[in-house]
C-alpha cells in the first residue's frame, strides 16, 4: 500500500478541523485527483469538506505523470482500495464517497467495507457477478486488454482512445483540451482483474453488497 502523502494528510486535517460533512472523490484510470477539482469547488461552495486522494504513488501533476509513466504500473484493485480506506479511517466522520468509472468500482468496494455514509458510483466499472461485460467497456479497455503483457505495465491512451472513453459527448476542441489537461497513463492490472472477475473466484474485483453498514 502506498503511504498517505503529505498532501492527503493536509486534506484529512482540513476536513476534520472544518467540522463539515466530508466528501471523498475517487478518480479512475487514466486520470489524477485533479480531474475532480471543479466538482470539489462546487461541493465546497455547498458547505462540504472535500478530499481527492490519489492512487498509491500518483504523481502530483499530469506533466510529472507523463514524464515518468512507470510509477503507475502494477497497481491492483485491492492495493488502491486499501489506500483509500487508510485515508478514510483517519476522518472524524464517515464521508460521502463519489467515484467515476474505476473510481465508481472503488466507491462500491469502500461502501461494502462499511466506510461510507452514502456512496455515489458514476458509470462504475463492473465487479464480479455483473453480467454481461458491456462491449463499450471492453472497447474502452482494449488499449490495455489487447496485449497480455500490459498487465504489468502502465499504458497511456491516444487522443482518439481518450475521446471514445471520456470525451465522447463534447466538442472536438473541448475533447482535445481535456486530453491535454487530464490524461495520464494507467496501470494495466485493474483492467485485467475486472475483465476476468467472473471466472476468477479469488478476484479482488468484488463488492460486499450485503453489508448492513453499507452507505
C-alpha positions in Angstrom: 0.0 0.0 0.0 1.3 3.5 -0.8 1.9 5.7 2.1 -0.6 8.6 2.8 1.0 11.6 1.2 1.6 14.9 2.8 -1.0 16.5 0.5 -3.5 13.8 1.5 -2.7 14.3 5.2 -3.4 18.0 4.8 -6.8 17.3 3.2 -7.6 15.0 6.1 -6.6 17.5 8.7 -8.5 20.3 7.0 -11.7 18.2 6.7 -11.5 17.2 10.4 -10.9 20.8 11.5 -13.8 22.1 9.4 -16.5 20.2 11.2 -18.3 19.8 7.9 -19.5 16.6 6.2 -16.6 15.1 4.3 -16.9 14.0 0.7 -14.2 11.8 -0.8 -13.8 11.8 -4.6 -12.2 8.8 -6.2 -10.7 9.0 -9.6 -10.4 6.2 -12.1 -7.9 5.0 -14.7 -6.1 7.5 -16.9 -6.7 10.4 -14.6 -5.3 12.1 -11.5 -7.1 13.6 -8.5 -7.0 17.0 -10.3 -9.8 15.7 -12.6 -12.2 16.3 -9.6 -11.1 19.9 -9.0 -14.2 21.6 -10.4 -16.5 19.2 -8.5 -14.6 19.8 -5.3 -15.1 23.5 -5.7 -18.8 23.0 -6.3 -19.2 20.9 -3.2 -17.0 23.2 -1.1 -19.3 26.1 -2.0 -22.3 23.9 -0.9 -20.7 23.5 2.5 -18.9 20.2 2.4 -15.3 19.4 3.2 -13.8 17.6 0.1 -10.9 15.3 -0.4 -9.5 13.8 -3.5 -6.8 11.3 -2.6 -4.6 9.7 -5.3 -4.0 6.1 -6.1 -0.8 4.9 -4.5 2.3 6.7 -5.9 0.2 9.1 -8.1 2.4 12.0 -9.3 1.2 15.4 -8.3 0.8 16.7 -11.8 0.0 15.5 -15.3 3.4 16.7 -16.6 5.2 14.6 -13.9 2.9 11.6 -14.7 3.7 11.7 -18.4 7.4 12.2 -17.8 7.6 9.0 -15.6 4.7 6.7 -16.5 6.2 3.6 -15.0 5.1 4.8 -11.5 1.6 3.7 -12.4 2.5 0.1 -13.2 1.5 -2.9 -11.0 -1.3 -1.3 -9.0 -4.0 -3.8 -8.1 -7.7 -3.1 -7.2 -7.1 -4.1 -3.6 -4.0 -2.0 -3.2 -5.8 1.1 -4.4 -8.9 0.3 -2.3 -6.7 -0.2 0.8 -5.1 3.1 0.3 -8.4 4.9 0.2 -9.5 3.0 3.2 -6.4 4.2 5.1 -7.3 7.8 4.2 -11.0 7.5 5.1 -10.3 5.9 8.5 -8.4 9.0 9.6 -11.5 11.1 9.1 -13.5 12.0 12.2 -16.8 11.3 10.4 -17.9 8.8 7.8 -17.8 10.5 4.4 -19.9 10.5 1.3 -17.8 8.8 -1.4 -18.2 9.7 -5.1 -16.4 7.9 -7.8 -16.4 7.6 -11.6 -15.6 4.6 -13.8 -13.0 2.6 -11.9 -13.4 5.1 -9.2 -17.0 4.1 -9.1 -16.0 0.5 -8.7 -13.7 1.5 -5.8 -16.5 3.5 -4.3 -18.7 0.4 -4.2 -15.8 -1.6 -2.7 -15.3 1.0 0.0 -19.0 1.2 0.7 -19.1 -2.6 1.0 -16.4 -2.3 3.7 -18.8 0.0 5.7 -16.7 3.1 5.2 -19.2 5.5 3.7 -22.3 7.3 5.0 -23.5 7.5 1.4 -21.9 6.4 -1.9 -22.4 7.6 -5.5 -20.9 5.4 -8.2 -21.0 7.1 -11.6 -20.8 4.7 -14.6 -18.8 2.3 -12.5 -16.5 -0.5 -13.8 -18.2 -3.9 -13.3 -17.4 -6.2 -10.4 -17.7 -10.0 -10.1 -21.3 -11.0 -10.7 -22.2 -8.3 -13.1 -23.1 -9.9 -16.4 -22.5 -9.4 -19.3 -19.4 -7.2 -19.6 -20.5 -4.3 -21.8 -19.0 -4.1 -25.2 -18.3 -0.4 -24.7 -16.3 -1.3 -21.5 -14.3 -3.8 -23.4 -13.6 -1.3 -26.2 -12.6 1.4 -23.7 -10.2 -1.1 -22.1 -8.9 -2.5 -25.3 -5.7 -0.4 -25.4 -4.7 -2.4 -22.3 -6.5 -5.7 -22.8 -5.3 -6.3 -26.4 -1.8 -7.2 -25.1 -1.5 -9.6 -22.1 2.0 -8.1 -21.4 0.2 -4.8 -20.5 -0.9 -6.4 -17.2 2.3 -5.3 -15.5 2.7 -2.1 -17.4 1.5 1.5 -17.4 -0.4 2.2 -20.6 -1.4 5.7 -22.0 -4.3 6.5 -24.2 -4.1 8.1 -27.6 -6.3 11.1 -28.1 -8.8 9.0 -30.1 -9.0 6.4 -27.4 -9.5 9.1 -24.7 -12.2 10.7 -26.7 -14.1 7.5 -27.0 -13.8 6.6 -23.3 -14.1 10.0 -21.7 -15.0 12.8 -24.0 -17.5 11.5 -26.5 -20.2 14.0 -25.6 -18.3 17.2 -26.1 -16.9 19.1 -29.0 -13.6 18.2 -30.7 -11.9 21.3 -29.2 -13.1 20.6 -25.7 -12.1 16.9 -26.0 -8.6 17.9 -27.0 -8.3 20.3 -24.1 -9.5 17.7 -21.7 -7.0 15.2 -23.1 -4.1 17.6 -22.7 -5.2 18.7 -19.3 -6.1 15.4 -17.6 -4.9 12.3 -19.5 -2.1 10.2 -17.9 -1.0 6.6 -18.2 -2.8 3.9 -16.2 -1.9 0.5 -14.7 -3.0 -2.5 -16.7 -3.6 -4.7 -13.8 -7.0 -3.5 -12.7 -8.5 -3.8 -16.2 -7.3 -7.5 -16.4 -8.7 -8.1 -12.9 -12.1 -6.7 -14.0 -12.2 -8.4 -17.3 -11.7 -11.9 -15.8 -13.5 -11.3 -12.5 -16.4 -13.6 -13.3 -14.1 -16.6 -14.0 -11.8 -16.0 -11.0 -13.4 -16.9 -7.6 -10.4 -15.2 -5.9 -10.7 -11.9 -7.7 -10.1 -8.6 -5.9 -12.8 -7.2 -8.1 -15.7 -8.0 -5.8 -18.1 -5.9 -3.7 -19.9 -6.8 -0.5 -23.4 -5.8 -1.4 -25.0 -7.3 1.7 -23.1 -5.4 4.4 -25.8 -3.8 6.6 -23.4 -0.9 7.3 -23.0 -0.2 3.6 -23.7 3.5 3.0 
